[in-house]
Amino acid sequence: MNKDLLQRLLSDEKNINRDLYSAGSYWDYKNLRSTYHIKKNGIKNFRGISDGIGSSFSDNEILDVRKEFNIKGRIVGKLFNLPFLKKIFDTQLKITRGHLNVSIQNLSIVYQKNIEVLSLLEKYKFRNTTEFGCIKKMNLHNNEYSIHYLNMADRVEKLSNKFDFKKINSYFEIGGGFGSNIHFLVTNFPNIKKIIYLDIVPNIYVGTEYLRFHYKENVKDYLSYKEKERISFSKNNNLEIICIPPWEIEKLDIEIDHFHNAASFVEMPQITINNYCKYIKKFNTKQISLISYDGYNPNTTSNPELLNSFFDNKLEIEWKDTLIKDYNRKLIYLTSI
């Protein structure tokens, strides 16, 4: 675990403009929980079922609900360590684990038989997509594929109807999950050389270390830039992935070919979105793509169609099926024309 990076991110976040650069109410609880589990166990299995790190931004699954608790919940959860209650709860976990395993096996079969999945496997490269304890995966011809990455590929395929990813050099993503989208894009479009990846704390820590695992010294973390007055791309054609927390956006001196956000804009306060959009315009961004989910909860998230207003209502809005249409879910795509 990179303790210096994590600690610096956590300590510096306390001194920022929290209205603009800290997690909104949707993420506050989740971030406290994630930080606790990162410090306790590291991130080696954040895509599995043993930690409560990646819920809501990763492809992990929840087996033990106690992993989702913060301090008050963890104190109450200790009651289940009492001998009689522990026996009952451990039995329930065993049953739940069995159901979860069957569910993942069935999910794998659904993806294995899907024609569109097979088409994506022929068109795109999938390299090292199941690292860090990934359990949601499928096996085909003795190869493992992350189901999450297959869905990433489907999104890129749909966006390819509007954008030529082979002509993009610089890319900016806010709220990049754990870095899977950037990993997939760089694997398939080596022309994308200059990347800014921005996310809240501690998600940016997880994403930085995930991308560093794949791209080593090509990843520049917060410690590399925190003392600099200006952040810009190197004037070369080398791959460069700059990972920054939100407040560092003020230092960026860049131009961007393509900006992307998936889901997290609808989970932010309006003042935060407005601030980000100010910088997206400042960077002379040529292309914009936003993706979000259906069935939003008005108590915690915003109507994704309203995101267009932050971009002067100049984005085209389309609702599209997810990769597995039988799930009867749709995603909204907002794209520059």
N, C-alpha and C positions, 0 to 999 in steps of 0.2 A: 504494500500500500504506500502511495506517495503522500506521506503524512504532512510534509511541508506545504504541498500544493493545497491539500484539503484544508488545513488549518488557516492558511493565508486567505483563501476564499471565504471561509466562515468569519474570520475576524474582520476582514475589510468590508464585508457586507453590512456590518453593524454601523458603518459610518457613511453610508450612501444616502441618496435621496430615495427613501423607501417607497414613496408614492409612484415613482417612475420605474425603479429598477429592482424592487423586491417582489416576491411572489404575492399574487392576489389572494383573496380569501379561499379560492378553489384549491390553491396549492400549499397554503400555510401548514396545515395539518400533515399533509403528505411529506413535505420537506423535512419536518422535524423527525418523522418516523424514519425516512431514508437516511438521514444523517446518523441517527443512532445505530442503525444496522451496518452502515459503512464503517463506522468506527469500531464496531464490535467484531465484524466478520470479514471486512474487506469486500471486494466486488467479484471474486473469482466465480461465484455461482449466482450472480444477480438475475440471471434469466431462468432460474430454476424454481423450486418450491420451498427452499429452506430459509430464504431471507425476505424481508419486507421492503427491499430497496426499490425495485423497479415498478411497482404497481402504478399504473396510469401512464407511464412513459416507456415501459419495456414490454416484453412478451412473456413475462413470468406468469406463474399461476399461484393462486393462494390455496394452500392446504390448511395451515393452522392460522385461524383468525387472530390469534394473539400476536402474530407478526405484524398485524396492521394497527396495533395499538400504540399510542404514545404513553407518557409516563403514568398517568392515572389509570389507563387501561391495563398497563403492564402490572401495576400493583394489584389490581383486582384479579388479573389473570393468574397471579400466584396462588390463588385459592385452588386452582386446578392441579396444583402440585401436592395437595393433601392426599394421602394414600387412597382413600376411597374414591374421591373425585378424579384423581389421576388415572385410576384404572378404567373408569367409565370413559373419560375423555380420550385416552390413548386408544381404546377400542373404537371410538367414533372416528379418530384420525385414520386408523387402519382401514375402516370401511370407506371413508372418503377418498383415501389414496387409491383404493381399488377402482372406485367410480371415475376418479380423475384419469387413471391410466387407460381405462376403457374409452373414455371420451377422447383422449389424445390419439389413441389407436384408430378410432373411427374417423377422426378428423384427418389423419394421415391417409386413410383409404379414400376419403372423399377427394382429397387433392390429387392422389395418384391417378384417379380415374377421370379427372377433369380435362377436357380437350384444351381449354385455354391455358391451363397450367402446363401441359405438355408443350404447347406452342411457345410459351415463355421460356421453358427450359432449352428449347432449340435456339431461340433467338439471343438469349442473354447468358452471361457468365455468372456463376454462383460459386464464389471461393470463400472457404472458411466462414460459413454463415451460421454455424452452430456453436461457436465458442462461448465461454463463460456460462456453462451449465444449461444451455438451451434445451428445453424439453418439448416444446411445440415444434415438431419437425416431422418430415416424412422421409422414408427410405425408398429409393428407386434405383435399380441396377447397381446395388451396392454403394450408392452414394447417399449422403444425408443432406437434406435441404431444409433450411429454416422456413416455416410457413409464413412467418413475419416478412422475410425477404421476398417470398413469392408475391405477397401482397404489395410490397414496395415496387416490385417489377411491374405489376399490373398498373400501378399509379403512373409510373414513368412511361409505360406503353401508351396509356391514355393521353398523357401530357404531350407525347411525341406527335400527336395529331396537330398540335398547335405550335410546338417548339422543336427546333432541330438541335438536339443535345450535342451533336457532333461539332457544332460551331460555337459552343459555349466555352469560354476560357475562365472567367471569374464567376464565382457562385457564392451566394450569401444565404444562410439558413438560420432562422430564429426558431428556437424550440425544436431542436433536431432529435428529440428522443434520446437514444443512447448512441447516435452516430451511424445507425444502420443505413439510412438513406444516402449519406455521403459516401459510406463504404461501397454501397452498391453502384453509385454513379461513377466513382473513380475507377472501380473495377471494369466497368463497361465503356466508359468514355474517358480515356486517358488524356484527351485534349483539355479536360477540366483540370487546370493546374493550380489556380489560386482560389482558396476557399476561406470564408469566414463562417465559423460555427459559433453561435451565441445561444446560451441557455442560462436559466436561473441556477442558483446554488441550492442543493448539491448536484443537480442533474448534470451541470457542465463538468463536474469532476468525473462522473461516471463516463460521459461521452468522450472526454479528453483521453482518459486511460484506455477506453475501448479502441479509439482511433489510433492511439500510440501503439497499441499491441499490433495493429495491422501495418502502420506506416512509420513507426520508429521515429527517427530524427526529423522526418518531414512534418511532424506535428509540433506546433509551437504553443506552449501552455501559458497560463496567466502569469506565472513567475517570469517568463521571458519578456513580458511587456509592461508589467505593472509600474515600473519606474520610468518608462518612456513617456514623452509628451505626445508623441504621434505614432500611430500604427499604420503601416502601409505594406504592400506586397513587395517582395524583393524583385529587382529588375532582372529576372532571368526566367527560364522556362522550366524550372524545377517545381515539382509538386510542393505546395505549401498550404498546410491546414492550420489556420490560426484559431485557437479555441479561447473564447473570452466570455466573462460574465457580463451581464447587461450594462453595467455602468461604463464599461470600457468602449461602448459604441461612440462615445463623445470624442474619443481619440482617433477614430478611423479616418484615414485620408486615402480613399480608394474610389474606384469606379467599378460598377458591378454589371455584368451581363445578365444575370438571372437571380432574382430573389424568390425564396420559397418559404412557406410556412404551412405546416400540417397540424390542424386542430387547436393549437395552443392559443391563437388569437382570440377565439371565442371564450377562452377561460381567463382572459385578462380584463382588468378595468379599462374603461375607455381612455382615460388619461395616459395609460401605458401604451395603448395601441397608437394614439395620436403622436406620441413622442417617437415611437419607432418609425412611423410613416414619414415623419419629418426627415429622418436620416436616410430612409430608403430613397426619397426624392433627392436629397443632397448628394447621394452617391451616383447620380445620373443612371439609375437602374433602367436597363433596357427592357427587361421582361419580368413579369410577375406571375406567380402561380400560388394559389391558396387552396387548401383542401380541408374539409371539415366533415363532421359526422351528422347524421340525422338524429331525430329524437332528443334534441337538446333539452336541458332542464332550466327553465327561466329563472329559477332560484339561485343557480350557480353558474350558468353559462349564458351566452348570448345567441340570438338567432343568427346562424352563419350567413344568411343572405344579406344581413345588414352590414357585413364587412365591406361591401362594395362602397358604402358611403365614405369610408376612410380613404378611398382611392378615387375620390371625385366621381364615383359612379361610372368609371370608365372600364370596368372589368366585365367580361362576359360570364354569365352564370349558367351552369349546366349541372343537373343531377344525373349521376351515373351509377350503374350497378356496381357492387363490389365484385371481386373475382369469382366467388362462389355465389351465383345468383339465387340459389335455392334458399339462402339465408334471409332473403327478402329485406336486405338492408341497402341503403344507398349512401353515396358520398357526394358532397357538393364540391364542384370545381369552379373556382373563380380565376380567370386568366386574362392577362392583358391581350388586347386585340392587335 
